[in-house]
Amino acid sequence: MTTDKYHVLAGPEGRYEFLSEGPKGIIKKIVLYDRLSDNIYNLGFGDWNETEQKVDDTVRSNNNDSNKVLATVASTIIDFLEHRPDAAIIAQGVTAAKTRLYQMLINQHFQGISPIFNIEGSYKGHWEPFRSGKNYEAFMAKSQIRM
């Protein structure tokens, strides 16, 4: 993925943050990797809600920088798995439309992703190797590179 990315600050316990810049101003974005089980983590992502002091994954910023934001999120996946090569990351959109967006991005960048990650899709509750043209409910990435 050669798209421009934002500068990311890596924090403790799988937390990353960066600032989106566009016509809506500067918006703080947070990427969180929450442990689901031993080596499986959920990728959570959204805007920081300063009032509620939490991540809002339902808001649409419309800051005209979605490709740059998604490339930045992808860079956090790479960093996270470099530090935890035995981990698996699960990603699912908060809506069907967001899950579809993730699938389109995986399809678009699959040739660059596949040498680095094993990508699986969840279809009717079962994990299988990712195939283009099949609609999945969630995605799992595992590093192919072992340190």
C-alpha positions as CSV (number, residue, x, y, z in Angstrom):
1,M,0.0,0.0,0.0
2,T,1.8,3.2,-1.2
3,T,-0.9,5.7,-0.2
4,D,0.0,8.7,1.9
5,K,-0.4,8.1,5.6
6,Y,-0.7,10.2,8.7
7,H,1.9,10.3,11.4
8,V,0.9,7.8,14.1
9,L,1.6,7.8,17.8
10,A,1.8,4.4,19.3
11,G,0.6,4.2,22.9
12,P,0.4,1.4,25.4
13,E,-1.6,-1.8,25.1
14,G,-2.3,-1.7,21.4
15,R,-3.5,1.9,21.2
16,Y,-2.6,4.1,18.2
17,E,-3.7,7.7,17.5
18,F,-3.3,10.2,14.7
19,L,-4.9,13.4,13.4
20,S,-7.1,13.6,10.3
21,E,-6.9,16.9,8.5
22,G,-9.5,18.2,6.0
23,P,-12.4,20.5,5.5
24,K,-14.0,19.5,8.7
25,G,-10.9,20.5,10.6
26,I,-8.5,18.3,12.6
27,I,-10.1,15.1,14.0
28,K,-8.4,12.8,16.4
29,K,-8.6,9.2,15.3
30,I,-7.9,6.2,17.6
31,V,-7.1,2.6,16.6
32,L,-7.4,0.0,19.4
33,Y,-6.4,-3.6,19.4
34,D,-8.5,-5.3,22.1
35,R,-7.5,-8.9,23.2
36,L,-10.4,-11.3,22.6
37,S,-8.4,-14.4,23.6
38,D,-4.8,-15.6,23.8
39,N,-3.5,-14.3,20.5
40,I,-6.6,-12.9,18.9
41,Y,-7.3,-9.2,18.9
42,N,-10.2,-7.1,17.6
43,L,-9.4,-4.0,15.6
44,G,-11.4,-1.1,16.8
45,F,-11.3,2.3,15.1
46,G,-13.1,5.6,15.3
47,D,-13.0,9.3,16.2
48,W,-12.1,10.4,19.7
49,N,-15.1,11.9,21.4
50,E,-13.6,14.4,23.8
51,T,-16.9,15.0,25.7
52,E,-17.5,11.4,26.5
53,Q,-13.8,10.5,26.6
54,K,-14.2,7.4,24.4
55,V,-13.8,6.2,20.8
56,D,-16.9,6.7,18.6
57,D,-16.9,4.1,15.8
58,T,-20.3,5.1,14.4
59,V,-19.5,8.6,13.4
60,R,-18.7,9.5,9.8
61,S,-16.2,12.4,9.7
62,N,-16.4,13.1,6.0
63,N,-13.1,14.9,6.1
64,N,-12.2,14.0,2.5
65,D,-9.2,11.9,3.5
66,S,-10.7,8.4,3.7
67,N,-7.9,6.8,1.7
68,K,-5.2,8.4,3.8
69,V,-7.0,7.4,7.0
70,L,-7.5,3.8,5.9
71,A,-3.8,3.6,4.8
72,T,-2.9,4.9,8.3
73,V,-5.0,2.2,10.0
74,A,-3.4,-0.4,7.8
75,S,0.0,0.8,8.9
76,T,-1.0,0.2,12.5
77,I,-1.9,-3.4,11.6
78,I,1.6,-3.9,10.2
79,D,3.2,-2.4,13.3
80,F,1.0,-4.3,15.7
81,L,1.8,-7.7,14.1
82,E,5.5,-6.8,13.9
83,H,5.5,-6.7,17.7
84,R,3.2,-9.7,18.1
85,P,4.0,-12.0,15.2
86,D,1.8,-14.9,16.5
87,A,-1.3,-12.7,16.9
88,A,-4.3,-12.6,14.6
89,I,-6.4,-9.4,14.1
90,I,-10.1,-9.6,13.4
91,A,-11.8,-6.6,11.7
92,Q,-15.5,-6.1,11.1
93,G,-17.3,-2.9,10.2
94,V,-19.8,-1.5,12.6
95,T,-22.2,-1.6,9.6
96,A,-22.5,-3.8,6.6
97,A,-21.4,-0.9,4.4
98,K,-18.1,-0.5,6.4
99,T,-17.4,-4.2,6.2
100,R,-18.0,-4.0,2.5
101,L,-15.5,-1.1,2.3
102,Y,-12.9,-3.2,4.1
103,Q,-13.5,-6.0,1.6
104,M,-13.1,-3.7,-1.3
105,L,-9.8,-2.4,0.1
106,I,-8.5,-5.9,0.7
107,N,-9.4,-6.8,-2.9
108,Q,-7.8,-3.6,-4.2
109,H,-4.5,-4.2,-2.3
110,F,-4.5,-8.0,-2.2
111,Q,-1.3,-8.5,-4.3
112,G,0.6,-6.2,-1.9
113,I,-1.0,-7.6,1.2
114,S,-0.8,-11.4,0.5
115,P,3.1,-11.7,0.8
116,I,2.9,-10.1,4.3
117,F,-0.4,-11.4,5.7
118,N,-2.6,-14.5,5.6
119,I,-6.1,-13.1,5.1
120,E,-9.2,-15.0,6.0
121,G,-12.8,-14.2,5.7
122,S,-15.7,-15.2,7.9
123,Y,-18.6,-16.6,5.9
124,K,-21.7,-17.9,7.8
125,G,-19.6,-18.1,11.0
126,H,-16.7,-20.1,9.5
127,W,-13.2,-18.8,8.7
128,E,-11.8,-19.6,5.2
129,P,-9.0,-18.3,3.0
130,F,-10.0,-14.9,1.5
131,R,-11.4,-15.1,-2.0
132,S,-12.2,-12.1,-4.2
133,G,-15.9,-11.9,-5.1
134,K,-17.2,-13.5,-2.0
135,N,-19.0,-11.3,0.6
136,Y,-17.6,-11.9,4.1
137,E,-18.9,-10.8,7.5
138,A,-15.5,-10.2,9.0
139,F,-11.8,-10.5,8.2
140,M,-8.7,-11.9,10.0
141,A,-5.1,-11.1,9.3
142,K,-2.1,-13.1,10.5
143,S,1.5,-12.3,9.8
144,Q,3.3,-14.6,7.3
145,I,6.6,-13.2,8.4
146,R,8.0,-14.7,11.6
147,M,10.7,-12.8,13.5
